[in-house]
Amino acid sequence: MAKKSNSLEDLGGFVFSTNKDFEFRNNEERQETLPNNLQKLEAHLDKKNRGGKVATVIKGFEGTDDDLKALAKQLKTLCGVGGSAKDGEIIIQGNFRDKIMDYLAKEGYKVKRVGG
């Protein structure tokens, strides 16, 4: 016999209302990207969950996902390696923290070295 579940996740993210006067309002506000000189970024080196390999992680980006991905692409091209961008973080494969920090400083970002 199949197990019955009554959670909202089972509805696929939809909530149904029987109220005839209900008006759906999208509460998500479009996040604008801050100018470079107002961004406060942190440059980390990370080895956790990467099979012992080092990655440079840039945290603290405030802006749209498109702008985050564009910055990540610039950094990946600068270093000549792969990486990813999601949840306000840019992950670059390898130890390129100093090179990335220099580039970001030239572009006007406030970047801080975090950790060893």
N, C-alpha and C positions, 0 to 999 in steps of 0.2 A: 504494500500500500504506500502511495506517495505521501511524503511528509508535507503538511500544509504550513505555509508561512504567511503571516499577515503584516510584513514590514513594508514601508514605503518604497524601499529599493526594488521590491518585486514588481512595482508598478512602472518601472523604467524611468523614474524621476518625475512622473506626472502625478498631480494631486487633483482629484475631481471634486467639484463643489456642486451642491444642489441649490445653491442660492442663485436665483434668477438675475439679481442685480449685481452679481460679482463681476468686477472688471480686473482683468489681468494687467498688472503693471510690472514691467521689467525693472527690478531694483538695481541691476548691475550698471554701474557707472563706467563709462569708458575712461580708462586711466591714461592720462597724458604723460608723455615722456618728459622728464625734467631736462633742462639744459645741461650740457656737459659740466659746467662749473658748479652746478648744484648737486651733482651725483656724488655720493660717498661710497666708493667701492672698496672691497677688501680682497686682497690677493692671498690665497691659501695654497699650500701644498698638501696633497691628500694621497694616501696609499690604501685606505680602507676599502674593502670589497672590490679590489681591482687586481687581485692575484699578485700582489707585491709590486705592481707597477705604479709609478708616480704620475699624478695628474695635477695640473694647475687649475684651481677653482677660483673664479671671480664671483663674489657674492655682493648683494646689495643694490643691484640695478633696479631702478624704479622707472617703469615705462611700459609701453606696449610690447607684446610678444614679437611683433614684426621688427621693432627697433632692437630688441634683444638679439634676435636671430641675425640681424644685419651686423651688429657689433661682433657677435661670435664668428661670423664669416670673415670679417676683417682680421680678427685675431688668429684664426686658423690659417688664413692665407699668409699672414705675417710670419708665423712659425713654421709653416709648411707641414702641418700635421692635421689629424682629425680631431673631432670633439663634438660637443652637443650644447644645446641651450634650452633650458626649461626651468620653470618655477623661479625666475629671477636669478638664476645661476648660469654661468658659462663654464663648461668643463673642457679644458684643452689637454690633450694627451701629451705627457712628458713634463719635464721641469723647465718651464719657460717663464717663470715668475718675474725675474728681473727684466727680461726683454719686454714682456707684456706691461709691466709697471711703467717702464720708460715710454712706451708707445702711448699708454693711456694718459700719462702726465703731459705729453706733448699735445694731445688732443683736448686738453683742458679738464680732464676728470681729476677728482681728488681720490687718490688711491693709497691705501694703507697696507703695509706688509703685516700679515698676521701669522704667528707661529715661527718656528725655527728658521 
